[in-house]
Amino acid sequence: MRFLLMLLPLLLVAGTAWSEQISLRPPGTAVELRTYGFGLIPFDGNFTRFHGLMRYDPANPDACQVMLEIEADSLAMDNGTIRDRIMGPDMMDVAQFPALAFHGTCGGRTVAGELTMHGQTHPVTMDYTRSAGTVIATGHLRRADWGITGSPLIGGSIIRIRVVLPDPAGPRHT
């Protein structure tokens, strides 16, 4: 319900400019996270529970509106010890901050908006590419900007966020 209340103002502002939308849910969409242990070793994970939507105008597929809410405790990683450390009170602290949310707009080859994580909201810009019917948006965040400063050797200073979804414009032939 909280997500719907957050969405309502955005949907009202959007009006008819965004005539189409796609659902952002697994398995058709992936939300991935990468931290860098010791600043070098990638530790990859993906969130398994999230929902949202992307609204767009088929006449202008490079413009869109994105809303995404992620359940922080749904992070899946191959290494359970690293996952537990990332989810714990020194890093994401999912017991206190159970959700991440992103609301933004596309323009050109970027998606810019606001990310709420760890109880703080800050602007984020992600680059995106299109290939073979897929859109991949990638951004790099400084953990300290969100107050996530614990376990610097495990988490490094940068988090990469990547969202992979079907391209609403369809496959492109190059």
C-alpha positions in Angstrom: 0.0 0.0 0.0 2.8 2.4 0.9 4.3 1.8 -2.6 1.0 2.7 -4.3 0.7 5.9 -2.3 4.2 6.8 -3.4 3.3 6.0 -7.0 0.1 8.0 -7.1 1.6 11.5 -7.4 4.0 10.3 -10.1 1.2 8.6 -12.1 -1.0 11.7 -11.9 1.8 14.0 -13.1 2.6 11.6 -15.9 -0.8 12.0 -17.4 -1.1 10.7 -21.0 2.5 11.5 -21.9 3.5 7.9 -21.0 1.2 5.8 -23.0 2.7 2.4 -22.4 4.2 0.6 -19.4 6.0 -2.6 -18.5 6.1 -4.3 -15.2 9.5 -4.6 -13.5 9.4 -8.0 -11.6 11.5 -11.1 -11.6 12.1 -13.2 -13.6 11.8 -10.8 -16.6 13.8 -8.1 -14.8 17.0 -8.4 -12.7 18.3 -6.1 -10.0 21.9 -6.8 -9.3 24.4 -5.6 -6.7 28.2 -5.8 -6.7 30.5 -4.8 -3.9 34.3 -5.0 -4.1 36.1 -6.8 -1.3 39.4 -5.2 -0.5 38.4 -2.7 -3.3 39.2 -5.3 -5.9 37.4 -8.7 -5.5 33.8 -8.5 -6.9 31.1 -10.0 -4.7 27.9 -10.3 -6.8 24.4 -10.7 -5.7 20.9 -10.2 -7.0 17.6 -9.2 -5.4 14.8 -11.7 -5.7 11.8 -9.7 -4.5 11.0 -6.3 -6.1 8.3 -4.7 -8.1 7.9 -1.6 -10.1 7.1 -0.3 -13.5 8.6 1.6 -16.4 6.3 4.0 -18.3 7.3 5.2 -21.8 6.0 6.6 -25.0 6.6 4.2 -28.0 7.3 7.2 -30.2 10.2 8.2 -28.0 11.6 5.1 -26.3 14.6 6.9 -24.9 12.3 8.8 -22.6 10.7 7.0 -19.7 9.7 7.1 -16.1 10.9 4.4 -13.7 9.6 3.4 -10.2 11.2 0.4 -8.4 10.9 -0.9 -4.9 13.2 -3.6 -3.6 13.0 -5.8 -0.5 16.5 -5.5 0.9 16.5 -8.9 2.6 15.9 -10.7 -0.7 19.6 -10.3 -1.7 20.9 -13.6 -2.9 24.6 -14.3 -3.1 26.7 -17.4 -3.6 28.7 -16.7 -0.4 26.4 -16.8 2.6 29.0 -15.3 5.0 29.5 -12.3 2.7 25.7 -11.9 2.3 25.1 -12.0 6.0 27.8 -9.3 6.5 26.3 -7.1 3.8 22.7 -7.5 5.2 23.9 -7.0 8.8 23.9 -3.9 11.0 27.4 -2.7 9.9 26.3 -2.4 6.3 22.8 -2.4 4.8 21.1 -3.1 8.2 18.0 -4.6 6.6 16.3 -5.1 10.0 16.1 -1.3 10.3 16.0 -0.4 6.6 14.0 -3.2 4.9 13.4 -1.5 1.5 15.3 0.3 -1.3 13.4 2.5 -3.7 14.3 4.3 -6.9 12.2 6.8 -8.8 13.6 8.5 -11.9 13.3 9.4 -15.5 15.2 8.5 -18.7 16.7 10.9 -21.1 19.3 10.2 -23.8 21.3 7.3 -22.4 20.9 8.0 -18.7 18.4 7.3 -16.0 18.4 10.0 -13.3 16.4 10.0 -10.1 16.5 9.5 -6.4 17.5 6.3 -4.6 16.4 5.7 -1.0 18.7 3.2 0.7 19.7 2.8 4.3 17.2 5.5 5.4 18.6 8.2 3.2 17.6 9.5 -0.2 20.1 10.9 -2.7 20.3 11.6 -6.4 21.6 8.8 -8.6 22.4 8.7 -12.3 22.8 5.5 -14.2 24.0 4.9 -17.7 22.0 2.6 -19.9 22.6 0.6 -23.0 20.3 -1.3 -25.4 21.3 -4.6 -27.0 19.3 -7.6 -28.4 16.0 -6.6 -26.9 17.5 -5.8 -23.4 18.1 -2.5 -21.5 20.9 -2.5 -19.0 21.1 0.4 -16.5 24.3 0.6 -14.5 25.3 3.0 -11.7 28.1 3.2 -9.1 27.4 4.5 -5.6 29.7 5.6 -2.8 28.5 3.6 0.2 29.5 6.5 2.6 27.0 8.8 0.8 24.2 6.7 2.3 25.9 6.3 5.7 27.0 2.7 5.0 30.6 2.8 6.3 31.0 -0.5 8.2 33.1 -3.4 7.0 35.2 -1.4 4.4 37.4 -4.4 3.5 34.4 -6.6 2.6 32.2 -3.9 1.0 34.8 -1.6 -0.5 33.8 2.0 -1.0 31.7 1.6 -4.1 28.6 -0.4 -4.8 27.6 -1.2 -8.4 23.8 -1.4 -9.1 22.7 -2.9 -12.3 19.1 -3.3 -13.6 18.4 -5.6 -16.6 15.0 -5.5 -18.3 13.3 -6.1 -21.6 13.7 -3.2 -24.0 10.2 -1.7 -24.6 11.4 -0.6 -28.1 12.1 -4.3 -28.9 15.2 -5.9 -30.4 17.4 -3.7 -32.5 19.4 -4.9 -35.4 22.9 -3.4 -35.8 
